[in-house]
Amino acid sequence: MKNLPPLNYIRSFEASARHMSFTRAADELGMTQAAVSGHVRALEGYIGRPLFYRSPRSLSLTEVAAAYLPSLRQALSQIDSATGQILTVAHRQEVVVACPASLAINWLPPKLAIFRKTHPEIDVTIHATIWSETSDPVADIKITTRHKSQPLSGHWLLEERLSMVCPPDFVNSALAMKTPGDVERFDLIHVLGRQEHWEDYARHHRLKPLQLGHGFRSDSSIVALEMAAAGLGCAVSLRSLAEVYIQRGLLVEPFPANIPSLWGYDLHQGELAETQASRQLMDFLLTAN
């Protein structure tokens, strides 16, 4: 920009006009009285008009100064506000994470409990998302579901495997499952969009194709696991989601197996500018597995 006087000239003039004193303006700005007076004279020379009527014991504004001052104060206020916003973002101690609801319910809370112990000053907000949402929340960090055939936009968060789980009664009763193929004696619970999980289970255990046309269905892995915990059947889920149910004794994994999953999670930067806090949380999540 052209024809702009130095900012320190403007600040010295505004403070002097507010206090009607070069001495009190100098005290506020942390300068000498001579420096403030010199800035004002330099600004008068810059615009070619006097700004103060000077007498031995007082100052008063000229008409030019009175007309000039409101616009300068508005501009200084905008500069202060913009600078404050930048400093707030740079030092913000809050991290907003957008994460699939299934992962936010089961996998993420224990990780955040560990993170909180070493970073108690950082507040974390979780936006639990579902696949059918039409718009994504604005966040510092995003965790999204990803099939391995899709391009990676950030970091591969988890090396997932599949777990087939069922209620404890299914393995402790007279009709207990003894072999992986015994699942056909029970209802199968399906997650819409993840129907291949049961196919992967059958393939891994070298079973004949399962009858997949019946059973309960849901568009949520967590709802499918809740159905299984309620005794409605068996479910195949990502281990990261089923683990909490297993630990709490709500479900069991009768045939533990290393069944690789083509589905996992992509951890990447969100729309908000990176801060030290968001970088610390992202680094933690990448090493917390």
Secondary structure, 3 states (H helix, E strand, C coil): CCCCCCHHHHHHHHHHHHHCCHHHHHHHHCCCHHHHHHHHHHHHHHHCCCCEEEECCEEEECHHHHHHHHHHHHHHHHHHHHHHHHHHHHCCCEEEEEEEHHHHHHCHHHHHHHHHHHCCCCEEEEEEECCCCCCCCCCCEEEEEEECCCCCCCEECCCCEEEEEECCHHHHCCCCCCCHHHHHHCCEEEECCCCHHHHHHHHHCCCCCCCCCCCEEECCHHHHHHHHHCCCCEEEEEHHHHHHHHHCCCCECCCCCCEECCEEEEEEECCCCCCHHHHHHHHHHHHCC
